[in-house]
Amino acid sequence: MFHEIGRSVVDALGVGIHPLDLTAGEIALRTALIYVFGLAAVRLADRRVLGKNTAFDVVVGVVLGSVLSRAINGTAPVFPTMVGVVILLLLHWLLAVASSRSHGLSVLLKGNAKPLIRDGLILWEEMRRNHISIGDLVEMLRLRGRVSDPKEVGMACLERNGEISAIPSRREPRVVQVGVREGVQTIRIEVA
């Protein structure tokens, strides 16, 4: 009985048929199978795989999509492709675990953050090296650091995932107004 069910599934998927001879139904069934399998594999593997992370993670996502699409269109066998995806995700997981324990491996696989502003001074050589315009930098400062002037930034970095982080400079609070009115003393302090 199980042999008959297995044979029916293999026939429904068009296993062994030349890719150009696959029917719409066979491709639809392959698509559904690969979609469910791919979704389950990514969910079980690691949250990082398709997140907005480093090149290390992006490459796995691209390769995963390429490999799975071949199983759908018939240019690669379905079941061996699924095994290949499991191996790919297992390798990614093993490298992620190893790089979390080894700073050197982490730098090799994911890179380092690059400083762009230090104590309000733009590091122009690093900006050029990373192809970042002043417009891009100022936009990210407004979005991420809530500042509009690079001089107001203590540190800004191009992070390993390609985003720019910004930490505003620390400024001491300053008294901007002191007054006494109707027996009430008021002090206005500006905190940056």
C-alpha positions in Angstrom: 0.0 0.0 0.0 2.8 2.5 1.0 4.6 1.6 -2.2 1.5 2.4 -4.3 1.1 5.8 -2.4 4.8 6.6 -3.0 4.5 5.7 -6.7 1.4 7.9 -7.0 3.3 10.9 -5.4 6.3 10.3 -7.7 4.0 10.2 -10.8 2.1 13.3 -9.7 5.3 15.2 -9.3 6.5 14.1 -12.7 9.7 12.6 -11.4 11.8 11.4 -14.2 10.0 13.4 -16.9 12.0 15.8 -19.0 11.5 19.4 -17.8 9.9 20.5 -21.1 7.4 17.6 -20.8 6.1 18.5 -17.3 2.4 19.4 -17.2 1.0 22.5 -15.5 -0.5 20.2 -12.8 2.9 18.6 -12.1 4.6 22.0 -11.9 1.8 23.3 -9.6 2.2 20.3 -7.3 6.0 20.7 -7.3 5.6 24.4 -6.5 3.3 23.6 -3.6 5.6 20.9 -2.2 8.8 23.0 -2.6 7.1 26.1 -1.0 5.9 24.1 2.0 9.3 22.4 2.3 11.3 25.6 1.9 9.1 27.5 4.4 9.5 24.7 7.0 13.3 24.4 6.3 13.9 28.1 6.8 11.7 28.3 9.9 13.5 25.4 11.5 17.0 26.5 10.4 17.5 30.0 11.7 15.7 33.3 11.8 18.7 35.0 10.2 18.6 33.2 6.9 16.2 35.6 5.2 16.6 38.5 7.6 18.3 41.7 6.7 21.7 40.7 7.8 25.3 40.2 6.5 26.4 39.0 3.1 26.9 35.6 4.9 23.2 35.4 5.4 22.1 37.0 2.1 24.2 34.5 0.0 22.4 31.6 1.7 19.0 33.1 0.8 20.0 33.6 -2.8 21.4 30.1 -3.2 18.4 28.6 -1.4 16.1 30.3 -3.9 18.1 29.2 -6.9 18.3 25.6 -5.8 14.6 25.4 -4.9 13.5 27.0 -8.2 15.3 24.3 -10.1 13.3 21.6 -8.3 10.1 23.4 -9.3 10.9 23.8 -13.0 12.3 20.3 -13.3 15.9 21.0 -14.1 16.9 19.3 -10.9 15.3 16.3 -9.2 12.9 17.1 -6.4 14.0 14.9 -3.6 17.8 15.2 -4.0 17.3 18.9 -4.2 15.4 18.9 -0.8 18.4 16.9 0.7 20.7 19.6 -0.8 18.7 22.4 0.9 18.9 20.6 4.3 22.7 20.3 3.8 23.0 24.0 2.8 21.0 25.1 5.9 22.9 22.8 8.2 26.3 24.2 6.9 25.0 27.8 7.4 23.9 27.0 10.9 27.2 25.3 11.7 29.2 28.3 10.4 26.9 30.7 12.3 27.5 28.8 15.5 31.3 28.6 14.9 31.5 32.3 14.1 29.5 33.2 17.3 32.3 31.5 19.2 35.3 32.7 17.1 35.8 36.4 16.6 38.3 35.8 13.8 35.9 33.5 11.9 33.1 36.0 12.5 35.2 38.8 10.9 36.1 36.6 8.0 32.5 35.6 7.3 30.7 38.8 8.2 33.2 41.6 8.2 33.6 44.5 10.6 31.7 47.7 11.3 33.4 50.7 9.7 33.5 54.1 11.5 32.1 57.0 9.4 31.9 59.7 12.1 33.9 60.0 15.3 33.3 62.9 17.7 31.5 64.9 15.1 34.2 64.6 12.5 33.4 62.8 9.2 36.0 60.2 8.2 36.1 61.0 4.5 38.5 58.3 3.5 36.2 55.6 5.0 33.2 57.3 3.3 35.0 57.1 -0.1 36.1 53.5 0.6 32.5 52.5 1.2 31.0 54.6 -1.5 28.8 56.6 0.9 27.8 60.1 -0.1 27.2 62.9 2.4 23.5 62.9 1.4 23.3 59.1 2.3 25.1 59.7 5.6 22.9 62.7 6.7 19.7 60.8 5.7 20.7 57.8 7.9 21.7 60.2 10.7 18.2 61.6 10.7 16.5 58.2 10.4 18.7 56.3 12.9 20.3 58.8 15.2 17.6 61.5 15.3 20.2 64.2 14.5 20.6 66.4 11.4 24.2 67.6 11.7 27.2 65.2 11.7 28.8 67.5 14.3 26.1 66.3 16.7 27.2 62.7 16.3 29.6 61.0 18.8 29.9 57.9 16.6 28.4 56.6 13.4 29.3 53.3 11.7 28.6 51.4 8.6 27.5 48.2 10.2 28.1 44.6 8.9 24.6 44.4 7.6 25.0 47.5 5.5 23.0 49.9 7.6 24.4 53.0 9.3 24.1 53.3 13.0 24.5 56.6 14.8 25.0 57.6 18.5 24.5 61.3 19.2 27.2 63.2 21.1 26.7 63.5 24.8 26.2 67.1 25.8 25.9 68.3 29.3 22.5 69.9 30.1 22.6 73.6 30.2 20.5 76.2 32.0 18.9 78.4 29.4 16.5 80.4 31.6 16.1 81.2 35.3 13.2 83.3 36.5 11.1 84.1 39.6 7.5 85.0 39.1 4.7 85.3 41.7 6.9 83.5 44.2 7.6 80.6 41.9 11.1 80.0 40.8 11.5 78.5 37.3 14.5 77.0 35.7 14.5 75.9 32.1 17.2 73.3 31.3 18.0 72.2 27.8 19.1 68.6 27.5 20.4 67.4 24.2 
